């Protein structure tokens, strides 16, 4: 596995590093960790869990998610989809920071994901 890094600088949109020319090929996956969510786990590190889940589930893409209080869903990207198991969803759509009354679920996107070139 070859790893490259791309960090955003200054106050730019989240998509800036992904759209910038970089060393990634057309078949590369992008592993993204945003710094505005802190994940504590006294077992397997978050990076390892993210990669292992993506690989073992043979997912097209992977997003870390968390259940958030309904009134706070407006602070997160919101997942609309089907629950497949404990902390596992098939995602139909994502809505960026919906009003609580428009949110299809209380499942918010955690700043950890793996995406493929097809998303662009």
VOKOL-862393 format. One line per 2 residues: number of its first residue (from 0); for each residue x, y, z of N, C-alpha, C. Coordinates in steps of 0.001 Angstrom, whole numbers. Layout:
BEGIN
NUM	X,Y,Z,X,Y,Z,X,Y,Z ~ ...
//
This chain:
BEGIN
0	842,-1170,0,0,0,0,885,1231,0 ~ 602,2151,-892,1343,3401,-975,497,4498,-328
2	1097,5271,542,392,6355,1214,962,7698,787 ~ 82,8649,554,462,10034,279,-349,10901,1213
4	101,12099,1453,-673,12986,2303,-974,14279,1575 ~ -2092,14855,1914,-2509,16129,1344,-3220,16884,2445
6	-2665,17972,2886,-3258,18744,3977,-3770,20071,3454 ~ -4916,20482,3973,-5395,21791,3561,-4714,22849,4416
8	-4533,24025,3849,-3868,25106,4550,-4802,26298,4598 ~ -4913,26874,5771,-5757,28040,5922,-7235,27681,5975
10	-8059,28700,5845,-9513,28513,5926,-10068,28263,4534 ~ -10093,27010,4161,-10632,26620,2864,-11719,25594,3062
12	-12457,25337,2011,-13512,24335,2078,-12922,22953,2252 ~ -13711,22035,2809,-13243,20664,3040,-12800,19977,1759
14	-13401,20295,635,-13080,19624,-623,-11784,20083,-1257 ~ -11179,21148,-765,-9985,21714,-1387,-8855,20701,-1584
16	-8451,19918,-566,-7342,18991,-800,-7671,17920,-1831 ~ -8916,17533,-1925,-9297,16455,-2827,-9320,16910,-4276
18	-9602,18165,-4498,-9686,18654,-5867,-8352,19195,-6373 ~ -7399,19372,-5479,-6091,19896,-5884,-5287,18824,-6610
20	-4476,19215,-7605,-3600,18226,-8254,-2697,17603,-7198 ~ -2526,16294,-7267,-1680,15624,-6287,-1086,14356,-6878
22	-479,13551,-6033,216,12353,-6473,-701,11142,-6590 ~ -1990,11320,-6423,-2900,10185,-6455,-3243,9795,-7885
24	-3328,8499,-8119,-3698,8013,-9445,-5214,7946,-9563 ~ -5686,7647,-10741,-7128,7551,-10992,-7763,6379,-10266
26	-6973,5464,-9737,-7515,4311,-9020,-7262,4380,-7518 ~ -6698,5461,-7040,-6373,5599,-5621,-7608,5818,-4770
28	-7553,5299,-3569,-8573,5597,-2570,-8041,6726,-1700 ~ -8946,7527,-1174,-8555,8644,-329,-9053,8379,1081
30	-8129,8314,2016,-8444,8152,3425,-8391,9537,4047 ~ -9485,9966,4630,-9558,11327,5167,-9886,11297,6656
32	-9113,12049,7419,-9377,12232,8840,-9454,13734,9097 ~ -10614,14205,9506,-10777,15623,9827,-10473,15829,11306
34	-9868,16941,11624,-9426,17188,12989,-10469,17746,13928 ~ -11704,17921,13456,-12701,18527,14344,-13483,17496,15152
36	-13185,16218,14991,-13770,15153,15811,-12627,14360,16422 ~ -12677,14177,17727,-11673,13382,18419,-12307,12035,18737
38	-11628,10960,18356,-12140,9614,18591,-11214,8919,19575 ~ -11786,8487,20692,-11009,7739,21674,-11480,6296,21670
40	-10537,5400,21638,-10844,3981,21664,-9721,3308,22431 ~ -10050,2570,23482,-8990,1900,24239,-8661,526,23665
42	-9179,247,22478,-8878,-1002,21779,-8093,-706,20519 ~ -8649,-1042,19374,-8006,-845,18087,-8025,633,17702
44	-6907,1195,17243,-6870,2600,16832,-7869,2888,15698 ~ -8391,4095,15660,-9406,4499,14690,-8951,4307,13247
46	-7718,4651,12943,-7195,4494,11582,-7259,3032,11147 ~ -6830,2140,12021,-6850,719,11702,-8284,212,11541
48	-9182,616,12423,-10587,215,12326,-11203,698,11026 ~ -10918,1930,10649,-11435,2497,9407,-10984,1670,8204
50	-9699,1411,8118,-9171,657,6985,-9663,-791,6968 ~ -9677,-1446,8116,-10124,-2841,8173,-11605,-2979,7815
52	-12411,-2063,8274,-13841,-2115,7943,-14048,-1904,6453 ~ -13377,-929,5891,-13471,-667,4451,-13076,-1905,3648
54	-11983,-2536,4026,-11477,-3701,3290,-12352,-4933,3499 ~ -12693,-5252,4746,-13439,-6485,5010,-14881,-6431,4513
56	-15477,-5261,4489,-16859,-5135,4001,-16901,-4953,2486 ~ -15726,-4834,1861,-15626,-4623,408,-16535,-3471,-36
58	-16444,-2404,711,-17298,-1240,486,-16815,-422,-698 ~ -17748,247,-1348,-17380,1196,-2405,-16796,2455,-1782
60	-17266,2783,-592,-16761,3919,173,-17095,3642,1638 ~ -16492,4402,2525,-16684,4179,3954,-16698,5524,4661
62	-17684,5721,5530,-17745,6908,6374,-17914,6467,7809 ~ -17143,7054,8701,-17387,6843,10118,-18634,7623,10492
64	-19502,7030,11300,-20736,7709,11708,-20920,7594,13213 ~ -21795,8432,13726,-22136,8407,15143,-23564,8906,15306
66	-24252,8395,16308,-25582,8904,16619,-25394,10177,17426 ~ -26114,11219,17040,-26002,12505,17734,-27380,12924,18237
68	-27439,13758,19275,-28735,14253,19723,-29455,14955,18566 ~ -30758,14716,18457,-31531,15236,17326,-31334,16738,17119
70	-31301,17489,18201,-31161,18946,18071,-29776,19357,17560 ~ -28806,18446,17583,-27452,18763,17115,-27156,18259,15710
72	-28085,17570,15062,-27822,17013,13734,-27496,18119,12728 ~ -27944,19343,13001,-27659,20473,12115,-26171,20853,12108
74	-25375,20232,12964,-23937,20488,13016,-23126,19441,12255 ~ -23823,18457,11673,-23152,17323,11032,-23715,17057,9648
76	-22954,16353,8837,-23518,15723,7659,-24390,14593,8171 ~ -25558,14409,7614,-26531,13436,8099,-26668,12287,7107
78	-26642,11053,7617,-26740,9860,6787,-28196,9432,6657 ~ -28614,9199,5416,-29921,8604,5135,-29637,7233,4541
80	-30103,6194,5194,-29818,4852,4685,-30438,3779,5535 ~ -29975,2571,5317,-30517,1397,5991,-29487,852,6972
82	-29924,603,8200,-29017,25,9197,-28858,-1460,8895 ~ -27609,-1897,8730,-27318,-3292,8402,-26872,-4096,9618
84	-26407,-3407,10631,-25906,-4079,11827,-25436,-3051,12821 ~ -24772,-3525,13865,-24253,-2629,14885,-23242,-1666,14263
86	-23583,-407,14222,-22726,653,13678,-22385,450,12210 ~ -23287,-171,11450,-23050,-403,10028,-24310,-46,9242
88	-24161,848,8259,-25275,1331,7456,-24950,1227,5970 ~ -25967,998,5187,-25861,1149,3741,-26384,2558,3461
90	-25550,3410,2917,-25898,4821,2768,-26554,5073,1415 ~ -27751,5653,1470,-28486,6036,273,-28154,7474,-117
92	-28000,8330,895,-27763,9749,649,-27141,10365,1894 ~ -26511,11508,1713,-26020,12295,2834,-26473,13730,2630
94	-26918,14331,3700,-27399,15706,3664,-26484,16525,4569 ~ -25899,17576,4030,-24971,18394,4796,-25716,19337,5729
96	-25538,19135,7016,-26057,19997,8083,-27538,20360,7892 ~ -28418,19354,7900,-29843,19646,7721,-30461,20272,8972
98	-31553,20975,8786,-32338,21429,9935,-32875,20172,10617 ~ -32965,20164,11947,-33434,18958,12639,-34758,18410,12093
100	-35672,19279,11719,-36975,18825,11212,-36882,18217,9802 ~ -35760,18425,9114,-35574,17871,7768,-34612,16684,7743
102	-34054,16337,8891,-33077,15240,8957,-33788,13888,8900 ~ -33356,12999,7991,-33980,11678,7898,-33596,10748,9055
104	-32448,11014,9712,-31984,10205,10844,-31216,11098,11804 ~ -30780,10508,12903,-29889,11188,13845,-28473,10618,13746
106	-28143,10069,12577,-26818,9498,12345,-25976,10546,11626 ~ -24962,11033,12332,-24099,12073,11789,-22777,11524,11312
108	-22219,12148,10287,-20936,11727,9730,-19820,12183,10656 ~ -18985,11236,11020,-17792,11499,11811,-16673,11788,10815
110	-15758,12618,11131,-14735,13031,10171,-13697,11976,9852 ~ -14144,10782,9472,-13262,9687,9083,-13893,8998,7886
112	-13204,8966,6748,-13779,8263,5631,-12755,7823,4609 ~ -13175,6861,3790,-12403,6363,2659,-13301,6540,1452
114	-12822,7237,446,-13618,7449,-765,-12802,7056,-1986 ~ -13515,6710,-3047,-12877,6260,-4270,-12978,7353,-5335
116	-12193,7258,-6401,-12204,8295,-7440,-13569,8523,-8086 ~ -14417,7503,-8087,-15733,7632,-8720,-16587,8729,-8075
118	-16326,9057,-6825,-17130,10067,-6128,-16928,11454,-6746 ~ -15766,11653,-7405,-15476,12951,-8002,-16053,13044,-9385
//
